[in-house]
Amino acid sequence: MHTLISQFWQLSFSGIAQGFIYVLISLGYTMVYGVLRMINFANSEIFMVGTFATVVMTRDVLNHPANSGDLHGFTLIFTMVACLIASMLASGGIAMLVELIAYRRLRSRGTNRLAPLISAIGISIVISESVSLMTAGRAVPAPEVLHKTSLVTLLGANIRVDQLMVVIVAPLMFFFLQYFVNNTRLGKGIRAVSMNEETAKLMGINLNRVISATFLIGGLMTGAAAFFFETVYESTKFNIGFSLGLAAFTAAVLGGIGNIRGAFFGGLFLGLLETYASAVLGSQWKSITVFVVLIVVLLFRPNGLFGEAVQQTRV
């Protein structure tokens, strides 16, 4: 408790940065559930692929090995932007592949909702174990191209450049997604399918196109989260997506799964709660906190904090 009181603002800023990573990952769950009413259990592996794409782009494509040192100026900006795009494209591509393999054929055959969920779990295992074989199950470090320097001290909290980048860029991406869904033609198609799939089909909306776009958008957001995670923590592993995917899923449930605004506040709340719990109880309680929150929400508020009519609020 003394640590929480003495370092409250530092912990709060770190928790907000972590929360925004959860927000972006939880959008992968939220977008898919908003349209198909199904949980994309492969989203954690989509996140993992994004982290490896960041490492590969930095280390192998741009030739910045682990001992290359910090980058500066245009080289740093170009590297960060390239890694962000690579992570988003890799995760978005895998998300569309998951939809094509695990969902589309089963959906076209009119199977029950359980079959695609099991298929998605199978795809996630295949992706995870394939990466495990390629990396021999070892953690893969990412080159430190951005020096974790403190820009300013605010209320006793050291504002690090990497965490500040997450806090600034992640909300911008979230609000851009919200604008896209609410104001573009494709976004309106997504909302129409989420309201009534059959009616949307009768009005000429291409269901496969809309559903693929939904998976792509969710994958892009998850890939952005993977890039930010690698920038802050600089390490990944084949099973890195399990704990973060569980936390992001909990955030989505907490806010009201299928609700974009709920994903935003649920992710921030969980990021802060995890950070505070780690300071008070120890870091070993971090995952336990996630499970406790998930159980409590399912018991007392199964629709989440923003669980109003999904077709009105989720997309």
Secondary structure, DSSP 4 states (H G I P E B T S, - for coil): -HHHHHTHHHHHHHHHHHHHHHHHHHHHHHHHHHHHS---TTHHHHHHHHHHHHHHIIIIIS---TTS----HHHHHHHHHHHHHHHHHHHHHHHHHHIIIIIIHHHHTT--THHHHHHHHHHHHHHHHHHHHHHTT--EEPP--S---EEEEETTEEEEHHHHHHHHHHHHHHHHHHHHHHHSHHHHHHHHHHH-HHHHHHTT--HHHHHHHHHHHHHHHHHHHHHHHHHHH-EE-TTHHHHHHHHHHHHHHHH-TT-HHHHHHHHHHHHHHHHHHHHHH-GGGHHHHHHHHHHHHHHH-TT-TT-S-HHHHT-
